């Protein structure tokens, strides 16, 4: 499972096209919006991320615990999550995350970031799916549902199209990248910089 981004993106041409822009707010669907915070928040930020990105993990583990009480829980900020998988392992994680009940999405993504060294970098035998399943099981997913998520070519295409769209529309080429007021900002900003970028400080 050592496919690179170029190989992943080549898969888009081999599977049926599913416009990423057609995503709906129906969170019961794996193609629906995944977000944290109120839809009525003053500021909405789009985060493009990869579950195998160490900088994304740094932001999730160190900065989000400051952002949530200050801006998310106070209704000031909404973060919309969009996948930008850097490798096949991250693509698997994204498919599983989107196949979980929406209430389990953010806790699952957070758990993977908190334990990134275990399932993404600590696997010696190439059994990445088994490593990811340990966390999916904790989120309530059984093995048949897990395997179905990994075999869902329609969902895989959706995620890869979302990545292609990010590259074309916002010139995203690194993770994490935050879209704020229509402008891309790459890198895991610290709390102070994130506050300034969003105008929430």
C-alpha positions, 0 to 999 in steps of 0.5 A, spaced: 500 500 500 505 504 498 501 508 492 503 515 491 499 521 490 500 521 482 497 513 482 491 515 486 489 521 482 490 516 476 484 512 479 480 518 477 480 516 470 478 509 471 472 510 475 465 513 474 465 520 475 462 523 481 462 531 481 465 533 488 461 540 487 454 535 488 456 534 495 450 535 499 448 537 507 445 530 508 450 527 513 447 520 513 450 520 506 458 518 506 458 524 500 455 529 505 458 535 508 462 533 514 463 539 519 464 541 526 461 547 529 454 551 527 452 552 520 450 559 522 457 561 525 460 567 523 466 564 520 467 558 516 473 555 514 475 549 509 480 544 511 483 539 506 487 534 510 490 527 510 490 522 515 497 520 514 500 527 514 504 529 521 502 536 520 495 535 520 496 531 526 500 536 529 494 541 528 489 536 530 492 534 537 495 541 539 491 546 536 484 544 535 483 543 543 484 550 543 480 552 537 474 548 540 472 551 546 474 558 544 471 558 537 467 552 535 463 551 542 461 558 542 458 558 535 463 563 532 467 558 527 465 552 523 470 547 520 468 543 514 473 537 513 475 535 506 479 529 504 486 530 500 489 523 501 497 523 500 497 516 499 493 509 499 493 508 507 490 515 508 485 514 502 483 507 506 482 512 512 478 517 509 473 512 506 472 508 513 471 515 516 466 517 511 462 511 512 461 511 519 455 515 522 456 522 522 456 523 530 462 518 529 466 522 524 470 527 528 471 522 534 474 517 529 478 522 525 481 525 532 483 518 534 487 516 528 490 523 528 492 522 536 494 515 534 498 516 527 504 513 529 501 506 531 496 505 525 500 509 519 507 508 521 508 503 526 505 497 521 511 492 520 507 487 516 503 491 511 496 490 514 494 497 514 487 495 513 487 491 520 490 497 523 485 502 521 479 497 523 481 497 530 479 504 531 473 503 526 471 497 531 471 502 537 467 507 533 462 501 532 463 499 525 463 491 524 468 488 519 463 487 514 461 494 514 469 496 514 470 491 508 464 494 504 467 501 505 474 499 503 471 496 497 466 502 495 469 505 488 464 510 488 466 513 495 473 512 493 472 516 486 468 522 490 474 523 495 479 523 489 475 528 485 474 532 491 482 532 491 482 534 484 477 539 485 482 542 491 488 542 486 484 546 480 480 551 484 485 553 490 491 550 488 492 545 494 498 542 494 500 540 501 496 539 507 493 541 511 491 547 507 485 552 510 481 555 505 479 562 509 475 567 505 476 564 499 484 564 500 488 558 501 493 558 507 498 552 507 501 549 514 499 547 521 498 554 523 498 555 531 492 558 535 495 565 535 496 565 527 489 561 526 485 566 530 488 572 526 487 568 519 480 567 521 479 574 524 477 571 530 482 574 535 
